[in-house]
Amino acid sequence: MEKSIQRLLKEMNASNSVSKELEEYLANRFDTSQEIPKLIPDEPFISAWKHVVESSKEKGIEKALNTSVPHGETDIVLKSPESVSLEIYNSIAGNIPVIYAKDEDDFYELVTKIIHKGKEVPNIKKTGASFAYSKNNKFIILSNKPYSNIPAERLGLKEQEWRAFSVVIRREHECTHYFTKRFLGSSENNLHDELIADFAGILCATGEYHAEWFLVGMGIDKYPEEQKEGRFPVYTLNLSDEAKDILKKIIIKVAYNVETWSKSQEAKNMNRNEKVIFLCKNSLSDLYYMDV
């Protein structure tokens, strides 16, 4: 176990049982030892998606998807096909197909038909992005719903501005998960993963990292006040209440440490990819004690 984890759990007065929970949770699962190619090769599925992109230009997006993309027994029917677009996006992890759906009903239709092959999806209304990740095919479907269901006024932004930011945040968030899974051997429902993915998303959307946006999205920005909304419970499902409370204290400090670091000269000398790798190399406990 990392010395920083031991130090942190002792500082937090964690009981023996909670220490065991958090030792495992806080362990860094990213393998940053392998070299990442400067020119990332396309995975085999990209060529097929390029055909779909070309077909969408000739036949329209609805016909192109129904003709070339598996979608269950019934055809995809779009409410506003003119507001649905498809691109091969050059992400941090290489080229990846991204489908954008501005109409929420179209987003739900695409996720249900293409990813779940027509089967109903529980709680689909709560989602704003979906990443299909299999050995032979990978693609992302994005809505322009407010990210993490955060109202624009909560962040002091105008509605359209926040929706535009939300699309970029979601895209870079999902692409960062793709990057860590493809090159660093891990992508999990863990606060370390989410911190890094949100960092990349917020940075790419606005040019700087806002810790408050991350904490509002998690629903812990008013800690110790209990908040009903937020994604924090999703990433701490199997932890005890005591462990969750300690994690809230940890991740709040980490988020603000990362924001301070992101404004430092050290961080400014790094490009986006280097910043992401730096955050992957350092565990949550390392980032908690980061000298900022």
Residue frames relative to the residue before (quaternion, step in Angstrom):
aa qw qx qy qz dx dy dz
M 1.0000 0.0000 0.0000 0.0000 0.00 0.00 0.00
E 0.5430 -0.6259 0.4506 0.3322 3.57 -1.03 0.80
K 0.5560 -0.6202 0.4429 0.3316 3.56 -1.05 0.79
S 0.6291 0.5505 -0.3420 0.4292 3.57 1.05 -0.75
I 0.6226 0.5239 -0.3446 0.4682 3.62 1.10 -0.64
Q 0.6367 0.5268 -0.3217 0.4622 3.57 0.93 -0.89
R 0.6634 0.5119 -0.2955 0.4588 3.55 0.90 -0.98
L 0.6756 0.5155 -0.2897 0.4404 3.56 0.92 -0.96
L 0.6806 0.4905 -0.2943 0.4578 3.58 0.87 -0.93
K 0.6205 0.5216 -0.3321 0.4824 3.55 1.12 -0.68
E 0.6565 0.5180 -0.3017 0.4578 3.57 0.96 -0.89
M 0.7015 0.4601 -0.2511 0.4828 3.57 1.10 -0.76
N 0.3755 -0.7499 0.4626 0.2876 3.60 1.32 -0.02
A 0.2012 0.8015 -0.5332 0.1811 3.57 1.01 0.83
S 0.4794 -0.6516 0.5076 0.2967 3.56 -1.02 0.83
N 0.6931 -0.4755 0.3281 0.4312 3.60 -1.24 0.29
S 0.6807 0.4930 -0.3002 0.4511 3.57 0.89 -0.92
V 0.6678 0.4862 -0.2973 0.4788 3.58 0.99 -0.83
S 0.5986 0.5610 -0.3566 0.4470 3.57 1.07 -0.70
K 0.6452 0.5146 -0.3233 0.4630 3.59 0.98 -0.80
E 0.6264 0.5332 -0.3306 0.4627 3.57 1.02 -0.82
L 0.7627 0.4186 -0.2104 0.4458 3.55 0.75 -1.10
E 0.5272 0.6017 -0.4139 0.4344 3.59 1.19 -0.40
E 0.6897 0.4619 -0.2684 0.4888 3.54 0.93 -0.92
Y 0.6770 0.5149 -0.2983 0.4330 3.58 0.89 -0.95
L 0.7433 0.4355 -0.2209 0.4572 3.58 0.94 -0.92
A 0.4593 0.6839 -0.4529 0.3410 3.59 1.25 -0.14
N 0.4175 -0.7092 0.5125 0.2450 3.57 -0.96 0.89
R 0.1967 -0.8251 0.5251 0.0684 3.56 -0.57 1.22
F 0.5581 0.6213 -0.3921 0.3857 3.58 1.24 -0.10
D 0.2464 -0.7435 0.6060 0.1389 3.55 -0.99 0.94
T 0.0526 -0.8411 0.5381 -0.0162 3.56 -0.13 1.30
S 0.4546 0.7104 -0.4327 0.3185 3.57 1.27 0.26
Q 0.6576 0.5283 -0.3292 0.4243 3.58 1.07 -0.59
E 0.4899 -0.6748 0.4771 0.2774 3.54 -1.14 0.73
I 0.2677 -0.7587 0.5766 0.1422 3.56 -0.91 0.96
P 0.4496 -0.7141 0.4564 0.2822 3.62 -0.65 1.02
K 0.5101 -0.6482 0.4700 0.3141 3.57 -1.05 0.77
L 0.7361 0.2279 -0.1541 0.6184 3.55 1.12 -0.73
I 0.2148 -0.8152 0.5284 0.1002 3.56 -0.25 1.28
P 0.3755 -0.7463 0.5004 0.2272 3.60 -0.66 1.07
D 0.5390 -0.6088 0.4718 0.3410 3.55 -1.19 0.59
E 0.4127 -0.6365 0.5789 0.2990 3.53 -1.19 0.59
P 0.6912 -0.5412 0.2858 0.3843 3.63 -1.12 0.66
F 0.6463 0.5609 -0.3317 0.3970 3.62 1.03 -0.72
I 0.5207 0.6730 -0.4119 0.3261 3.61 1.17 -0.42
S 0.6307 0.5541 -0.3470 0.4180 3.61 0.95 -0.80
A 0.6456 0.5119 -0.3197 0.4679 3.60 1.02 -0.79
W 0.6706 0.4936 -0.3014 0.4646 3.58 0.98 -0.80
K 0.5826 0.5599 -0.3794 0.4507 3.59 1.11 -0.55
H 0.6148 0.5370 -0.3288 0.4750 3.55 1.12 -0.72
V 0.6449 0.5173 -0.3187 0.4635 3.59 1.00 -0.83
V 0.6234 0.5367 -0.3344 0.4598 3.59 1.02 -0.81
E 0.6742 0.4855 -0.2926 0.4735 3.59 0.88 -0.95
S 0.6448 0.5273 -0.3102 0.4582 3.57 1.01 -0.86
S 0.6398 0.5361 -0.3283 0.4421 3.60 1.02 -0.80
K 0.6286 0.5355 -0.3296 0.4577 3.59 1.13 -0.64
E 0.7151 0.4483 -0.2394 0.4801 3.57 1.10 -0.77
K 0.8188 0.2789 -0.1015 0.4914 3.57 0.84 -1.06
G 0.5463 -0.5602 0.4327 0.4478 3.57 1.21 -0.42
I 0.6215 -0.6049 0.3587 0.3451 3.57 -1.09 0.74
E 0.6511 0.5353 -0.3318 0.4235 3.60 0.92 -0.85
K 0.6915 0.4673 -0.2761 0.4768 3.59 0.85 -0.96
A 0.6347 0.5414 -0.3296 0.4419 3.58 0.98 -0.82
L 0.6770 0.4796 -0.2927 0.4754 3.59 0.92 -0.88
N 0.6757 0.4943 -0.3032 0.4551 3.59 0.90 -0.88
T 0.6823 0.4942 -0.2812 0.4596 3.58 1.09 -0.73
S 0.8400 0.2854 -0.0837 0.4538 3.57 0.84 -1.00
V 0.7404 0.3756 -0.2147 0.5144 3.60 1.20 -0.33
P 0.4722 -0.6713 0.4827 0.3056 3.65 -0.75 0.97
H 0.0490 0.8377 -0.5363 0.0911 3.59 -0.80 1.02
G 0.6663 -0.4924 0.3180 0.4609 3.60 1.08 0.55
E 0.7577 -0.4271 0.2760 0.4089 3.56 -1.32 -0.23
T 0.7651 0.3161 -0.1900 0.5278 3.60 1.07 -0.62
D 0.5690 -0.6332 0.4165 0.3189 3.54 -1.10 0.75
I 0.5319 -0.5747 0.5192 0.3423 3.51 -1.33 0.44
V 0.0460 -0.7816 0.6220 0.0080 3.58 -0.87 0.98
L 0.1668 -0.8235 0.5393 0.0555 3.54 -0.44 1.24
K 0.4550 -0.6881 0.5073 0.2492 3.53 -1.03 0.89
S 0.7960 0.0626 -0.0002 0.6021 3.57 1.01 -0.90
P 0.1284 -0.8453 0.5139 0.0704 3.61 0.45 1.18
E 0.6122 0.5714 -0.3509 0.4192 3.58 1.14 -0.60
S 0.7162 0.4121 -0.2554 0.5021 3.59 1.21 -0.39
V 0.5718 0.5204 -0.3958 0.4955 3.56 1.29 0.44
S 0.0213 0.8069 -0.5888 0.0416 3.59 -0.84 0.96
L 0.2101 -0.7681 0.5977 0.0930 3.54 -1.27 0.48
E 0.0749 0.7871 -0.6107 0.0434 3.57 -1.00 0.82
I 0.3756 -0.6249 0.6127 0.3051 3.52 -1.36 0.26
Y 0.1418 -0.8400 0.5225 0.0359 3.55 -0.22 1.30
N 0.3389 -0.7360 0.5533 0.1933 3.55 -0.90 1.00
S 0.0629 -0.8544 0.5147 -0.0333 3.54 0.04 1.37
I 0.7265 -0.3877 0.3361 0.4571 3.55 -1.34 -0.09
A 0.7403 0.3810 -0.2047 0.5148 3.58 1.18 -0.59
G 0.6784 -0.4424 0.2981 0.5052 3.58 1.25 0.18
N 0.7441 -0.4086 0.2806 0.4479 3.56 -1.29 -0.02
I 0.0620 0.7762 -0.6226 0.0780 3.56 -1.01 0.93
P 0.4306 -0.6864 0.5082 0.2918 3.65 -0.89 0.83
V 0.0437 -0.7829 0.6206 0.0033 3.57 -1.00 0.90
I 0.1480 -0.7598 0.6292 0.0704 3.55 -0.89 1.04
Y 0.1660 -0.7857 0.5922 0.0662 3.57 -0.81 1.06
A 0.0172 -0.7927 0.6092 -0.0130 3.59 -0.87 0.96
K 0.2679 -0.7946 0.5250 0.1454 3.58 -0.39 1.21
D 0.6766 0.4430 -0.2855 0.5143 3.59 1.11 -0.64
E 0.4870 -0.6983 0.4390 0.2874 3.60 -0.71 1.06
D 0.6386 0.5268 -0.3339 0.4507 3.61 0.97 -0.82
D 0.6420 0.5094 -0.3230 0.4734 3.59 1.03 -0.73
F 0.6096 0.5403 -0.3466 0.4652 3.58 1.04 -0.73
Y 0.6768 0.4837 -0.2955 0.4698 3.61 0.86 -0.95
E 0.6297 0.5390 -0.3216 0.4578 3.58 1.05 -0.80
L 0.6849 0.4888 -0.2854 0.4588 3.58 0.87 -0.94
V 0.6591 0.4975 -0.3121 0.4697 3.58 0.92 -0.85
T 0.6686 0.5088 -0.2992 0.4523 3.58 0.90 -0.95
K 0.7454 0.4231 -0.2326 0.4596 3.58 0.79 -1.02
I 0.7686 0.3964 -0.2262 0.4483 3.60 0.67 -1.06
I 0.7555 0.3802 -0.2231 0.4846 3.58 0.83 -0.92
H 0.8013 0.2750 -0.1353 0.5138 3.59 0.91 -0.90
K 0.4158 -0.7671 0.4147 0.2582 3.56 1.36 0.34
G 0.7743 -0.3831 0.1661 0.4756 3.55 0.97 0.96
K 0.5604 0.6039 -0.4006 0.4009 3.59 1.20 -0.17
E 0.5420 -0.6317 0.4492 0.3247 3.54 -1.04 0.83
V 0.2553 -0.7802 0.5597 0.1133 3.56 -0.99 0.89
P 0.3920 -0.7219 0.5126 0.2500 3.64 -0.63 1.06
N 0.8612 0.1090 -0.0966 0.4869 3.57 -1.09 0.80
I 0.2466 0.8045 -0.5128 0.1705 3.59 1.14 0.50
K 0.6046 0.5876 -0.3504 0.4078 3.60 1.13 -0.65
K 0.6500 0.5259 -0.3161 0.4484 3.58 1.22 -0.43
T 0.6660 0.5177 -0.3006 0.4451 3.58 1.24 -0.34
G 0.1881 -0.7843 0.5812 0.1081 3.54 -1.21 0.56
A 0.7663 0.1786 -0.1203 0.6053 3.56 1.35 -0.04
S 0.0315 -0.7850 0.6184 0.0203 3.54 -1.15 0.59
F 0.1511 -0.7909 0.5916 0.0406 3.55 -0.87 1.06
A 0.2051 -0.7549 0.6135 0.1080 3.56 -0.66 1.15
Y 0.0429 0.8214 -0.5612 0.0922 3.57 -0.50 1.17
S 0.2010 0.7499 -0.6058 0.1738 3.54 -0.35 1.27
K 0.7103 -0.4551 0.3102 0.4383 3.57 -1.26 0.14
N 0.7972 0.3416 -0.1431 0.4767 3.55 0.94 -0.94
N 0.8047 0.1411 -0.0738 0.5719 3.58 1.21 -0.15
K 0.0407 0.7790 -0.6238 0.0490 3.54 -1.02 0.83
F 0.2126 0.7555 -0.6019 0.1475 3.56 -0.96 0.85
I 0.3212 -0.7420 0.5668 0.1583 3.53 -1.31 0.48
I 0.1304 -0.7498 0.6417 0.0945 3.56 -1.12 0.75
L 0.0772 -0.8286 0.5544 -0.0097 3.57 -0.72 1.11
S 0.2488 -0.7053 0.6389 0.1804 3.52 -1.22 0.64
N 0.3712 -0.6857 0.5390 0.3186 3.57 -1.24 -0.11
K 0.2211 0.7672 -0.5530 0.2384 3.56 1.12 0.75
P 0.6176 -0.5318 0.4043 0.4151 3.61 -1.14 0.46
Y 0.5133 -0.6751 0.4358 0.3013 3.58 -0.79 1.01
S 0.8429 0.0499 -0.1001 0.5263 3.56 -0.96 1.01
N 0.5222 -0.6568 0.3863 0.3829 3.58 1.28 0.48
I 0.3506 0.7269 -0.5062 0.3041 3.58 1.12 0.68
P 0.3930 -0.7051 0.5275 0.2650 3.65 -0.73 0.95
A 0.6000 -0.6007 0.3946 0.3512 3.59 -1.01 0.82
E 0.6684 0.5242 -0.3151 0.4232 3.57 0.92 -0.89
R 0.5562 0.6079 -0.3909 0.4103 3.58 1.19 -0.48
L 0.7465 0.3522 -0.1929 0.5305 3.58 1.15 -0.64
G 0.5142 -0.6673 0.4026 0.3582 3.56 1.31 0.12
L 0.5359 0.6239 -0.3926 0.4116 3.56 1.19 0.62
K 0.5115 -0.5952 0.5086 0.3541 3.55 -1.30 0.31
E 0.6651 -0.5549 0.3293 0.3759 3.58 -1.11 0.73
Q 0.7132 0.4544 -0.2734 0.4583 3.60 0.73 -1.02
E 0.6153 0.5430 -0.3380 0.4607 3.56 1.08 -0.73
W 0.6812 0.4884 -0.2856 0.4645 3.57 0.91 -0.93
R 0.6431 0.5113 -0.3296 0.4652 3.61 1.00 -0.74
A 0.6331 0.5140 -0.3304 0.4753 3.60 1.04 -0.74
F 0.6370 0.5059 -0.3174 0.4874 3.59 1.00 -0.81
S 0.6500 0.5649 -0.3175 0.3970 3.57 0.93 -0.96
V 0.6224 0.5397 -0.3397 0.4539 3.59 1.01 -0.78
V 0.6878 0.4746 -0.2808 0.4720 3.57 0.88 -0.95
I 0.6293 0.5329 -0.3387 0.4531 3.59 0.95 -0.85
R 0.6741 0.4948 -0.2994 0.4595 3.59 0.86 -0.95
R 0.6614 0.5154 -0.3186 0.4421 3.58 0.86 -0.94
E 0.7171 0.4373 -0.2664 0.4728 3.59 0.77 -0.99
H 0.5744 0.5764 -0.3647 0.4526 3.58 1.14 -0.62
E 0.7081 0.4481 -0.2617 0.4789 3.59 0.78 -1.04
C 0.6533 0.5138 -0.3166 0.4572 3.59 0.99 -0.78
T 0.6198 0.5304 -0.3416 0.4667 3.59 1.11 -0.61
H 0.6133 0.5149 -0.3418 0.4918 3.60 1.06 -0.69
Y 0.6222 0.5371 -0.3240 0.4684 3.58 1.05 -0.83
F 0.6503 0.5281 -0.3035 0.4540 3.57 0.97 -0.91
T 0.7053 0.4572 -0.2896 0.4579 3.62 0.74 -0.98
K 0.6565 0.4967 -0.3193 0.4695 3.59 1.06 -0.67
R 0.6976 0.4844 -0.2768 0.4495 3.58 0.93 -0.89
F 0.8354 0.2480 -0.0864 0.4828 3.59 0.87 -0.95
L 0.7700 0.3324 -0.1895 0.5106 3.60 1.14 -0.48
G 0.5524 -0.7000 0.3418 0.2966 3.55 1.29 0.36
S 0.7932 0.2581 -0.1560 0.5291 3.62 1.14 0.19
S 0.1446 0.7232 -0.6717 0.0697 3.51 -1.24 0.70
E 0.1102 0.8310 -0.5257 0.1448 3.56 -0.27 1.26
N 0.5494 -0.5594 0.4937 0.3761 3.54 -1.37 0.17
N 0.3530 0.7241 -0.4848 0.3406 3.51 0.49 1.27
L 0.5765 -0.6253 0.3996 0.3421 3.59 -1.01 0.74
H 0.5768 0.5621 -0.3839 0.4517 3.61 1.14 -0.51
D 0.6507 0.5106 -0.3020 0.4741 3.58 0.92 -0.95
E 0.7023 0.4855 -0.2718 0.4441 3.58 0.86 -1.00
L 0.6000 0.5523 -0.3512 0.4601 3.57 1.05 -0.72
I 0.6936 0.4791 -0.2721 0.4641 3.57 0.87 -1.00
A 0.6733 0.4978 -0.2987 0.4578 3.59 0.91 -0.92
D 0.6667 0.4744 -0.3004 0.4901 3.59 0.98 -0.79
F 0.5833 0.5689 -0.3669 0.4487 3.58 1.07 -0.70
A 0.6856 0.4814 -0.2829 0.4671 3.57 0.81 -1.02
G 0.6632 0.5260 -0.3028 0.4380 3.57 0.95 -0.88
I 0.6981 0.4659 -0.2670 0.4736 3.55 0.83 -1.03
L 0.6353 0.5376 -0.3198 0.4529 3.57 1.01 -0.84
C 0.7010 0.4630 -0.2744 0.4679 3.58 0.86 -0.95
A 0.6627 0.5191 -0.3086 0.4429 3.59 1.06 -0.69
T 0.8365 0.2309 -0.0645 0.4927 3.56 0.87 -0.97
G 0.5143 -0.6485 0.4183 0.3740 3.58 1.22 -0.32
E 0.7799 0.1303 -0.1102 0.6022 3.57 1.31 -0.07
Y 0.4816 -0.6746 0.4842 0.2802 3.56 -1.24 0.48
H 0.1413 -0.7757 0.6124 0.0573 3.56 -0.94 0.99
A 0.3436 -0.7630 0.5117 0.1951 3.59 -0.33 1.24
E 0.6232 0.5676 -0.3467 0.4113 3.58 0.99 -0.81
W 0.6246 0.5395 -0.3509 0.4424 3.60 0.97 -0.77
F 0.6411 0.5191 -0.3128 0.4708 3.57 0.98 -0.88
L 0.7055 0.4709 -0.2717 0.4545 3.60 0.84 -0.97
V 0.6080 0.5251 -0.3491 0.4824 3.60 1.09 -0.65
G 0.6507 0.5234 -0.3063 0.4570 3.57 0.98 -0.86
M 0.6771 0.4722 -0.2752 0.4927 3.55 1.12 -0.70
G 0.4046 -0.7264 0.4646 0.3047 3.57 1.22 -0.43
I 0.6158 0.5412 -0.3550 0.4494 3.57 1.12 0.60
D 0.3714 0.7596 -0.4676 0.2576 3.59 1.22 0.31
K 0.7221 0.3922 -0.2400 0.5169 3.61 1.22 -0.38
Y 0.2367 0.7947 -0.5247 0.1928 3.60 1.23 0.35
P 0.5550 -0.1360 -0.8204 -0.0210 1.63 -2.05 1.54
E 0.3849 0.7105 -0.5025 0.3074 3.60 1.20 0.23
E 0.4305 -0.6961 0.5108 0.2632 3.59 -0.93 0.89
Q 0.0830 -0.7901 0.6069 0.0230 3.57 -0.96 0.89
K 0.4297 -0.7309 0.4762 0.2331 3.57 -0.87 0.99
E 0.7089 0.4350 -0.2556 0.4928 3.57 1.02 -0.80
G 0.5712 0.6278 -0.4289 0.3093 3.56 -1.27 0.26
R 0.5226 -0.6891 0.4374 0.2462 3.53 -1.22 0.66
F 0.4000 0.7550 -0.4623 0.2372 3.62 1.21 -0.25
P 0.6751 0.5057 -0.3298 0.4239 3.67 0.78 -0.86
V 0.5806 0.6060 -0.3711 0.3975 3.60 1.13 -0.63
Y 0.7649 0.3835 -0.1809 0.4848 3.58 1.02 -0.84
T 0.7287 0.3715 -0.2251 0.5295 3.58 1.28 0.07
L 0.1661 0.8627 -0.4672 0.0992 3.56 1.27 0.49
N 0.7962 0.3500 -0.1608 0.4665 3.58 0.81 -0.99
L 0.5503 0.6231 -0.3912 0.3949 3.58 1.23 0.26
S 0.5472 -0.5998 0.4745 0.3399 3.55 -1.22 0.54
D 0.6617 -0.5074 0.3664 0.4129 3.58 -1.24 0.37
E 0.6412 0.5263 -0.3285 0.4516 3.59 1.02 -0.80
A 0.6518 0.5083 -0.3079 0.4712 3.57 1.00 -0.85
K 0.6407 0.5267 -0.3224 0.4562 3.59 0.99 -0.81
D 0.6554 0.5188 -0.3147 0.4498 3.56 0.94 -0.87
I 0.6459 0.5051 -0.3123 0.4797 3.58 1.01 -0.82
L 0.6472 0.5282 -0.3169 0.4491 3.58 0.98 -0.84
K 0.6066 0.5498 -0.3602 0.4472 3.58 1.04 -0.70
K 0.6531 0.5061 -0.3127 0.4685 3.58 0.92 -0.89
I 0.6599 0.5214 -0.3055 0.4464 3.56 0.97 -0.90
I 0.7354 0.4529 -0.2563 0.4341 3.57 0.69 -1.12
I 0.5889 0.5596 -0.3740 0.4474 3.61 1.11 -0.54
K 0.6801 0.4636 -0.2930 0.4865 3.58 0.87 -0.92
V 0.6287 0.5432 -0.3326 0.4461 3.59 0.97 -0.85
A 0.6513 0.5308 -0.3251 0.4339 3.61 0.87 -0.93
Y 0.7049 0.4444 -0.2707 0.4821 3.58 0.90 -0.88
N 0.5852 0.5537 -0.3656 0.4661 3.60 1.13 -0.57
V 0.6664 0.5044 -0.2938 0.4639 3.54 0.95 -0.95
E 0.6262 0.5261 -0.3421 0.4626 3.59 1.01 -0.74
T 0.6593 0.4994 -0.3061 0.4714 3.59 0.92 -0.90
W 0.6491 0.5159 -0.3080 0.4666 3.57 0.96 -0.90
S 0.6528 0.5482 -0.3207 0.4129 3.59 0.94 -0.88
K 0.6853 0.4586 -0.2740 0.4949 3.58 1.24 -0.44
S 0.5154 0.6597 -0.4038 0.3689 3.58 1.31 -0.11
Q 0.6363 -0.5245 0.3965 0.4035 3.56 -1.26 0.34
E 0.5829 0.5856 -0.3642 0.4297 3.56 1.09 -0.74
A 0.7115 0.4458 -0.2579 0.4780 3.57 0.83 -0.99
K 0.6391 0.5412 -0.3302 0.4355 3.58 1.00 -0.78
N 0.6465 0.5150 -0.3129 0.4679 3.58 1.20 -0.52
M 0.6421 0.5042 -0.3176 0.4824 3.59 1.29 -0.16
N 0.3955 -0.6568 0.5664 0.3023 3.55 -1.20 0.48
R 0.7517 -0.4033 0.2602 0.4524 3.59 -1.29 0.15
N 0.6725 0.5088 -0.3040 0.4432 3.59 0.86 -0.97
E 0.6580 0.5121 -0.3075 0.4585 3.58 0.96 -0.84
K 0.6235 0.5281 -0.3339 0.4700 3.58 1.08 -0.70
V 0.6478 0.5136 -0.3174 0.4646 3.58 0.95 -0.86
I 0.6635 0.4972 -0.3068 0.4673 3.59 0.90 -0.89
F 0.6054 0.5510 -0.3492 0.4560 3.60 1.03 -0.75
L 0.6928 0.4696 -0.2779 0.4714 3.59 0.89 -0.93
C 0.6259 0.5188 -0.3328 0.4778 3.58 1.17 -0.54
K 0.6444 0.5351 -0.3210 0.4420 3.59 1.02 -0.78
N 0.7413 0.3789 -0.1957 0.5183 3.56 1.09 -0.75
S 0.3913 -0.7220 0.5254 0.2227 3.57 -0.76 1.06
L 0.6865 -0.4555 0.3452 0.4496 3.59 -1.25 0.14
S 0.6537 0.4985 -0.3275 0.4658 3.58 1.00 -0.72
D 0.6092 0.5320 -0.3488 0.4735 3.61 1.08 -0.66
L 0.6869 0.4817 -0.2763 0.4688 3.56 0.93 -0.94
Y 0.5758 0.5817 -0.3638 0.4446 3.58 1.18 -0.56
Y 0.7711 0.3382 -0.1664 0.5131 3.55 0.99 -0.89
M 0.3305 0.7698 -0.4902 0.2404 3.58 1.29 0.18
D 0.4118 -0.7137 0.5182 0.2295 3.55 -0.93 0.95
V 0.1394 0.7959 -0.5717 0.1425 3.55 -0.20 1.31
